[in-house]
Amino acid sequence: MTGDTVFVSRRRYTNRNVYHTDPECGHLSNADDIRETTRGVLYEDMRQCRYCAGEYPQPGGSGDGHYQSLIQAADEDGGSA
């Protein structure tokens, strides 16, 4: 798994330690610079983008977004959220 290709993006005025596994991630389109590398050379404190990891729906995707995730969470909680 250390040889998997990942994409490290840099955005002006931010210092986030995030890497992307999906080359089509919507957050890469906002990057000032994108570097393709392997997972094995990443710094230890870097984490995978939450959108690439599937924790959140991709921006600009099928219409799912923040509000949709809130509705889903309320449904799973029985509406008491």
Sequence and secondary structure as in RCSB ss.txt:
>XXXX:A:sequence
MTGDTVFVSRRRYTNRNVYHTDPECGHLSNADDIRETTRGVLYEDMRQCRYCAGEYPQPGGSGDGHYQSLIQAAD
EDGGSA
>XXXX:A:secstr
 TT EEEEEE TT    EEES TT TTGGG SEEEEEEGGGS TT EE TTTTTSS  TTSSS  HHHHHHHHHH
HTTT  
